Amino acid sequence: MVMPKVRLVLLILLQCSFAFADPSIGVDNYTYFGTTAEPAVLQWKASNGAVGYELRAYLHEQQIYIWIGSTTELTFTYQLPKSGHYTFMVRAVGAGDEFSTWSESTNPEVALVDEQPRAWWRYGYVAPPGPIIIK
């Protein structure tokens, strides 16, 4: 049995965000901006028959997949390991090691922004240093 795809939503409210067209992906992505110190909270809707979920990220600058983790919950908080453009993926895990295909945040058929179908990604940048304190 093939598990159905999962809808993936980034639940994060950031000060600055706007639409950004990335020619390597070929769709108009909504870009969430934030520092690497600000965690991303990923949320998705339950998939029929799922007993858990696996998550991974893709760092576009280095063209590598990063294992995020697995959970039985419908949300996962993730700290970006370094600056760059990230897309996120989640797949359902069924009983007996059955897996759905990966649902990607860049696929507007499964990704949502403000509850509307739309591709999205996250740009994490290094946080500026704190205030200078001289004693």
N, C-alpha and C positions, 0 to 999 in steps of 0.2 A: 504494500500500500504506500502510495506517495503522499506525504504530508502537504497540506495546502500552504501557499505562501503566507507570510506574515506582513502586516502593515507596520511600518516603522516610522516613528515620530520623534523628533528631537524636542524635548521639553526644556527649553532654556530661554530665558528672556535676557537678551543682551542689549546694551546701550546702542550699539551701532550695528546695523545689518541692512543689506540691500541685495538686489538681484545682480548676479554676475554671470556672464556667459563664458563658459569654458569650452574652447573649440576642441579640446582633446576628448571631452565627454559628448559634445554635440547637442546638449540641451541647455536651456536657461535654468541655471541652478540658483536657488535662494542661498545666500551665504550668511552664515552666522559667524560673527566675529567675537573673539574673547581671548583672554590670556591663557597660557598653559596652566596657570594657577587656578583658573575657574573650571570646575568639573562640568562635563557634559552629562546630562541625565537623558538617557535613551529610554523610550517607552514604545511598546508595540501592543497590538491587540491579540488576544488569545487565538490560537490555531486549534481547530478541532482535533482531538486525539493527541495533542502534545503533552508530554510529561516534563519537558524542559526546553530550554533555548540555548543556542550557542551564538556568540557575538565575535565579530572581528572588524577591524578598521583597515582602510587602505590609505597609506601616506603617499600622495601623488608625487611629491618632489623626489622621493627615493624609489618610487614604484615598488613598494613592498607591502605585503599584508602583515598586520599585527594582530595576534590573538588577544582578544579582550577577556573572554571568560565564558562561563556557562552559569545558568541560573534556572530556577523553577519559577521565579517571579516574572512580572510583566514590565519591570523597570530595571535599569542598571546604571549606576553612576560610574563614569569613567574619567580618569585624569589623563589628558593628552601627554605623552612622554616627551614631545619636542614640538617646536613650531612647525607649521606647514598646513597644507590643505588635506583634510581628512574626509573620506566618505565612510559610511558605516553599513554593516551587513548583519542580519540576524536570520537564523533558520530554526525551525521547530525540530525537536527531537521527540520521536514517538517511542512507544514501548518496543523492545526488540531491536534497538539500534536502527530505527527508520529515521530518515532525515528528509526535510523539505529542501527545495532548492534555496539558495541564499536570496533573501529579499534585500535590495540595495537602496540606500537613500537617494541615489541618482536615478532611480526608476520611478517616474511619476505615476505609474500604474499601481504602485504599492506605497510610495512615500507621500507624506502629508506635511503641509505647512499651514498652520491655522485651520486645521481640519479640511483643507482643500488639497486635491491631488497636485503635487508639485515636487520636483527633484530638489534636493538640498545637500549642502555639505558644510563643514565647519573649518574656519581658518583660525588656528591658534597661534598666537604670537607671544614672545617672551615678555613677561611683565616688567615694567620699568622698576628700577631700584626704589626702595622706600626713601623717606626723607633723610637728608643728611643731618646728623646730630653731632655737634661738637661740644664737648664738655670741658 
